[in-house]
Amino acid sequence: MIGLAALGVVLAGMSAAAHVLVIVLAAAVIAFIVVLVRSRRLRAKYSVLWFSIGIGLAILAIFPGVLSWVSDRFGIAYPPATFMLLALSFLLVLVLHFSWELSRLEDRTRALAEEYALLRLELDERLTIHEAAHEPTTDRGSGNAPAEGGDPA
């Protein structure tokens, strides 16, 4: 791992194999996000969030000393605990955002269903009126009915 040491990368207690694995996994996460965005399975507004997470993982993978530095600044003795705290905080914010988004979509769906029901009712009423206006009657225009006020003969 001489190449990483030459770049000033501190391994922070990780073996070289573990360090390479973390870098590969971070790159795989970023590549997966790109694939999801390109195939339009992930909307652009969410891709910024996930790219930020991917970049953050890549930074921690390349420079694992950053996590130790952040842990020291917050007084946390065990750097993986800092990572777990950050991950859980992120997940809490993400769940809160998705709950808000779900509530907004439920309100919108309810409003659309009500509007659809009103439009369907109006359409059914108009179809009923239209059918009644074009329905053939037995007293008008048919030669079988008696004329007004007269004999059938």
Secondary structure, DSSP 8 states (H G I E B T S, - for coil): -HHHHHTT---TT--HHHHHHHHHHHHHHHHHHHHHHHTTSS-HHHHHHHHHHHHHHHHHHH-THHHHHHHHHHT-S-HHHHHHHHHHHHHHHHHHHHHHHHHHHHHHHHHHHHHHHHHHHHHHHHHHHHHHHTS--SSSS-TTS--TTS---
